[in-house]
C-alpha cells in the first residue's frame, strides 16, 4: 500500500511539472536549436532594438552578430504554430494595433504564436525561407521599407506579398 501511494505521489508531481512547460522546445525538425532569423531581401538579422535584453523591445533588422539578442528558438504552440523566443529573454509578440512587432514577456496568447504552413516555406540556398504569419492577426512579418540599412523596423503586413521582404531564413547558430 505504501509503495502504491508513493508511486501515485511521484506520478502526480511528474504530471504537474509537465503541465508547467507551456511552450516546449522543438527538439527535432527544421526548427531545432537556436537561430539567427535573416531577412532574405536585406540579409540583416531580426534584432531587438539596440540589442536590448528587456522583455519589451521593438524589433528591427541589424547586421548579423550572433549576439544573444539576435538568437531565437522556436517552441511548439500546436497546430503548426510556434512561440519564437529570444535567447536572452522574451517572445516575439504582435502589437495590439496589429501593425508592429515587439519582444514581450511570455503569456501564451495567440498574438505570440507564429506559423509557417507548408505552402509558406521555400527552400533557400542557406536554409529555409519562411513567410512568418501571426496566429491572431493573420499578418506576415515584413520590413517597414525596402531598405537594407540597419535599424529598419519590422512590421506586420496585412497580406502575403510573395516578395523577399517577407521571407526569413532560419540560420542555425552555435549551441
Helices and strands as residue ranges (DSSP letters): H 2-20, E 34-39, E 45-48, G 49-51, E 57-62, G 68-70, E 71-78, E 81-86, E 91-94, E 101-104, G 110-112, E 114-115, G 118-120, E 121-124, E 127-131, E 133-134, E 140-143, E 152-157, G 164-166, E 167-172
